[in-house]
């Protein structure tokens, strides 16, 4: 069970997480929730973790 969870997490880290963070930020702007720091922090964390995961996967997959 845990291997399936980790496999899914490895696939989700990267560009999908960046897109999810951007969607959270856009939705919070249009719904008026942009005044809540927790929502903005969630979007920021998703974008940062997704970016770091994308770079980590690119470096790990490279032969050089």
DOTI-857742 format. One record per residue: residue in one letter; x, y, z of N, C-alpha, C, O in turn. Coordinates in steps of 0.2 Angstrom, whole numbers, padded with zeros to 4 digits, always signed. Layout:
N
AXYZXYZXYZXYZ
...
% end
This chain:
64
X+0004-0006+0000+0000+0000+0000+0004+0006+0000+0003+0011-0004
X+0009+0006+0004+0014+0012+0005+0018+0013-0002+0019+0019-0004
X+0020+0008-0005+0023+0009-0011+0019+0012-0017+0022+0016-0021
X+0013+0011-0017+0008+0014-0021+0007+0021-0020+0007+0025-0025
X+0007+0023-0014+0007+0030-0012+0013+0034-0014+0013+0039-0016
X+0019+0031-0012+0025+0034-0014+0026+0035-0022+0029+0040-0024
X+0024+0030-0025+0024+0030-0033+0020+0035-0035+0022+0039-0040
X+0014+0036-0032+0009+0042-0034+0012+0049-0033+0012+0053-0037
X+0015+0049-0027+0018+0055-0025+0024+0057-0030+0025+0063-0031
X+0028+0052-0032+0034+0054-0036+0031+0056-0043+0034+0060-0046
X+0025+0054-0045+0023+0056-0051+0019+0063-0051+0020+0067-0056
X+0017+0064-0045+0013+0071-0044+0018+0077-0043+0016+0082-0044
X+0024+0075-0040+0029+0081-0039+0031+0083-0046+0034+0079-0049
X+0031+0089-0047+0034+0092-0053+0029+0097-0056+0026+0101-0053
X+0028+0096-0063+0023+0101-0066+0016+0101-0064+0013+0106-0063
X+0013+0095-0062+0006+0095-0060+0005+0098-0053+0000+0101-0052
X+0010+0098-0049+0010+0102-0043+0010+0109-0044+0007+0113-0040
X+0014+0111-0049+0015+0119-0050+0008+0121-0053+0006+0126-0051
X+0005+0117-0057-0001+0119-0060-0007+0119-0055-0011+0124-0055
X-0006+0114-0050-0011+0115-0045-0010+0121-0040-0015+0124-0038
X-0004+0123-0039-0003+0129-0035-0006+0135-0039-0008+0140-0036
X-0005+0135-0045-0007+0141-0049-0015+0141-0049-0018+0147-0049
X-0018+0135-0050-0025+0135-0050-0028+0137-0043-0033+0141-0043
X-0024+0135-0037-0026+0138-0031-0026+0145-0030-0031+0148-0028
X-0021+0148-0033-0020+0155-0032-0025+0159-0037-0028+0164-0035
X-0026+0156-0043-0031+0160-0047-0038+0159-0044-0042+0164-0044
X-0040+0153-0042-0047+0152-0039-0048+0157-0033-0053+0160-0032
X-0042+0157-0029-0043+0161-0023-0044+0169-0024-0047+0172-0021
X-0041+0171-0030-0041+0178-0032-0048+0179-0034-0051+0184-0032
X-0051+0175-0038-0058+0176-0041-0063+0175-0036-0069+0178-0037
X-0062+0171-0031-0067+0170-0026-0067+0175-0020-0071+0175-0015
X-0062+0179-0020-0061+0183-0014-0057+0181-0008-0057+0184-0003
X-0054+0175-0009-0051+0172-0003-0044+0174-0003-0040+0171+0001
X-0042+0178-0007-0035+0180-0007-0033+0184-0001-0027+0186+0000
X-0037+0186+0003-0036+0189+0009-0033+0185+0015-0031+0187+0020
X-0034+0178+0014-0032+0173+0018-0025+0171+0017-0024+0168+0012
X-0021+0172+0022-0014+0170+0021-0013+0162+0020-0009+0160+0017
X-0017+0158+0023-0016+0151+0023-0018+0149+0016-0014+0144+0013
X-0022+0151+0012-0024+0149+0005-0018+0152+0001-0016+0148-0004
X-0015+0158+0002-0010+0160-0002-0003+0156-0001+0001+0155-0005
X-0002+0154+0005+0003+0150+0007+0003+0143+0004+0008+0140+0002
X-0003+0140+0004-0004+0134+0001-0002+0134-0006+0002+0130-0009
X-0004+0139-0010-0003+0140-0017+0005+0141-0018+0008+0138-0023
X+0008+0145-0014+0015+0146-0014+0019+0140-0013+0024+0138-0017
X+0017+0136-0008+0021+0130-0006+0020+0125-0012+0025+0121-0014
X+0014+0124-0015+0013+0119-0020+0018+0121-0026+0021+0117-0029
X+0018+0128-0028+0022+0130-0033+0030+0129-0032+0033+0126-0036
X+0032+0130-0026+0039+0129-0024+0041+0122-0024+0046+0120-0026
X+0037+0118-0021+0038+0110-0020+0038+0107-0027+0042+0103-0029
X+0033+0110-0031+0033+0107-0038+0039+0109-0042+0041+0105-0046
X+0041+0115-0042+0047+0117-0045+0053+0113-0043+0057+0111-0047
X+0054+0112-0036+0060+0109-0034+0059+0101-0036+0064+0098-0038
X+0053+0098-0036+0053+0092-0038+0054+0091-0046+0057+0086-0048
X+0052+0096-0050+0054+0095-0057+0061+0096-0058+0064+0092-0062
X+0065+0100-0055+0072+0101-0056+0075+0094-0053+0080+0092-0056
X+0073+0091-0048+0076+0085-0045+0075+0080-0050+0080+0076-0051
X+0069+0079-0053+0068+0074-0058+0072+0075-0064+0074+0070-0067
X+0073+0081-0066+0077+0082-0072+0084+0080-0071+0088+0078-0075
X+0087+0082-0065+0094+0081-0063+0095+0073-0063+0100+0070-0065
X+0090+0070-0060+0091+0063-0058+0090+0059-0065+0093+0053-0065
X+0086+0061-0069+0085+0057-0076+0090+0059-0081+0091+0055-0086
X+0095+0064-0080+0100+0065-0084+0106+0061-0084+0107+0058-0078
X+0109+0059-0089+0115+0055-0089+0121+0059-0088+0126+0056-0086
X+0121+0065-0088+0127+0069-0087+0127+0072-0080+0131+0076-0078
% end
